[in-house]
Amino acid sequence: MKQIFIAALVAIFGGFFMHSCKVDDLRPPEVYEIDQEFRQYTAFDSLSFWIYLKTTTGDPNSNRDTVRVLRTFKDKRFHSDVLNPKGFYYQAIESVLSARFTGLTKYELTVGKVYGNNSASDNFRLYFNNGRYYRALITNLNFGEEQLLGINEGNYTTVEKIPSLTIQGRNYSDVYHTKVIDYQNAPDTAFFDFWIAKNYGIVRYQLHRPRSTPQVIDNWELVESNLIPYTR
């Protein structure tokens, strides 16, 4: 008799639990992986390096910088926010960098979906030694469409995709030109432009401040590289 009573309780509470759960609560979280073509623009393994020339300075001791990839690793993370507490898993690839004058310390690839969007976006974020970070490339945005990313990352725009671009005598194909406006130190607003080429990453990086003299402060251009695609 006792066993029958226990079985009845299990059935009652089990049925109550199933009834109280929404269908969405029973589905596993979505999982996003970084697009393979996007990785060709942004994912490079350790021992890779870029040599950049700064064209906006006359100081021969600080106008060249070698940016090296010290370590690259892949991770799976979980994202949740107040609008979508259920969240999703996403793939992340990080590269720790060594640089002297460009200020780059790390870059990060992630993929995710803004709440309410139907498709996921790949993101390429750069970190600098002054504590600032910016998304330098976002997929699934229309050209010329400004995306407000908040006070930490400013406003982002994919300006154009250039079929062929020559920099320092070298030709690059399928180059994204993007723009970021950083209002954090307004009114001395910082304007960043990035040119990111397939199989090469950043081939030009420019910072200018309209209120400064000169207005263009940094213009780094790629002169040489040895890159190993990250395939793991």
N, C-alpha and C positions, 0 to 999 in steps of 0.2 A: 504493500500500500504506500509506503514511504517513497519507493522508487517511482511509482506512478505520479505522486504529488510533485516530486522534484522535476520530472520530465514535463509536467504541465506548466510549472513555473518557467522553465527554460523556454518552452514554446511561446508562452505569453510575453515574456520580456524580449525574446528574440524577435517576435512579430512587432512589438512596440518599437524596438530599435530600428528595424527595417522600415517601418512606416514613418518614423520621425526623420530619417535621413533623406536629404534631397538626392536626386539622381546625380547631380554634379559632384556631390561629396563622395560618391562611390567610384568616380572615374579617376584614374591616375593622373598626376600633373603632366602637362605637356613638356616635351624635351626638345630643345633646339640645338642644332650643330652649325658651326661656322661653314659658310659656303666655300666650296673648293676653289672657285675662281677668285673669291675675295682673298683667300689665303695667298694666292699668287702675287697680290699687291702688297701684302703686309706681314706674312709669316716667314721669318728667317731663323735659322738655327745658330747655335753657338759657333764661334770662330768666324762668323760673317762680319764684314766691316764695310763702312762707307768713308770716303775721304771727301770733305767739303771745303770749298774755297769761299771765304767771305769777301765779297766785292765792294763792301761799303766801308772799308777801313784801309788806312795806309800803313798800319803797323804790321810789319812782316812777321812778328813774333806771335801774333794772335789771329792771323787771317786764314789759317788752315786748321782743320780739326778732324781727327779720326774717331769715328763713332763705332765702337765695337760691341758685338752681342756677346755678353759674358755667359748668359744662361737663358735657355728657353724651355718652358714647361707648359703642359696642358692640364686643365683642371675642369671639374664639373661642379657647378654651383647652383644654389637655389635663390630665386628672386621673388620677393613679395612686397607689396605696398598697400596703402590703405584703400586704394580703389579696387585692388584685386588680391585679397589676402590669401587666396588659394595658391597663387604664384605659379612658377614654372622652373624647371631645371634648364640650365644653359651651359654651353661649352665656353671656356675661356682659355686663351693662349697668352702668356706673358713672356716678355723678353727684358732681362736686366741689361742695361747699357752702361758703357764707360765712355765719357766724353769730357773735354776740357772747356771749350768755349761756346759750343752750341747750347749747353745747358740741359741736354737730354739725359734723363736717368732711367727711363723705362717706357715701354709701350705695351699696350694691351689690346687684344682682340676679344670681343664678346658678341653675343647674338641674343636678341630678345624681342619682345613684342610690346609696344605701348598699349595700355588697356584700351580696348575698343577697336584696335586695328585688326585687320584680317590677316596680315602677313607680317613676318618677323623681319627685323633689320639687323644687318651686320654693322659693328661699330669698331673703329680704329681710334684709340685714345692715346695721346702723348702726355708724358709726365716730365716736368722740368724741375731743376734743382732749387727754384724759388718757391716750390710748393704748389705751383699752378698746374692744371691739367686741362686738356682740350680734346674734344672729339674732332679728329682731322679728316675722317671719312665716314659717312653713313650711307648705307644703301637704302633703296626703296623710297627715296625722296625725289620729287620732280626737280629738274634743273631750275635754279632761280628761286626755289621755295625756301624761305627763311624759317628755321626751326629754333624756337626759344628753348634753351636747355637749362635756364636758371642762372642765378648769380655766380655759381661756381664755374660754369663752362660758357656762359655768354650765349650769343646767337650764332647758329651754324647755317651755311648755305653751300650746296653743291653748285658751283658756278657753271661748269661745262666739262665735257669730256673731249680731249684734244686727240685727234687721230695720230698726229706726229708732231714732236716737239724737239728742237735742238738746243742743248744746253752745254756750254763749254766744249763745243765741237763734237758732241756725241748726240746721236739721235735716239729718241725714246718714242714708243708707240703706246696708244691707249692710255693717255695720261689724264687723270682726274685733277681738275683745279677746284679747290674748295676754299672757303673763307670763314673765319671766325672773328666775331667782334666781342672783345672783352671789356665790359663796362665797370668792372670792379673798382678801378682806380679813376673813375670819371671825376672831373671832365677830361683827364688825360687818357682818353680811351685808346686801347691798343687794338690794332687791326692786324690779323694774321692771314697770310695766304700760304697754302700748301699745294704743291704739285706732286702727285703720287703716281708713279708709273708701274705698269705691270712688269713683274719679275725684278723690279729695282727698289720699290718702296719710295721714300721721299727723294726726289731729284732736285727740288728747290723749296726753300722755306724762307719766308719774308715776314718781317715785323715792321710796321710803321705806325707812328703816332702823329696825327695831323697838327698837334700843338707843339711838337718838338722841332728843333733845328739841329741837324737836318730832319726831315720828316721820316725818311727811310732809315731805320736804325740798323737792322740786320737783313742781309740778303745772302743766304748760304746756297751755293750751287754745287751739285755733285760733280767731281772730276774723276773719281776712280772708285771701284768697288770690287769686293769679292764676296759673293752671296751664296749661301747654301739654303735652299728651300727647306722649311720645316714640314716634314711629311708625317709625323707621328700623330 
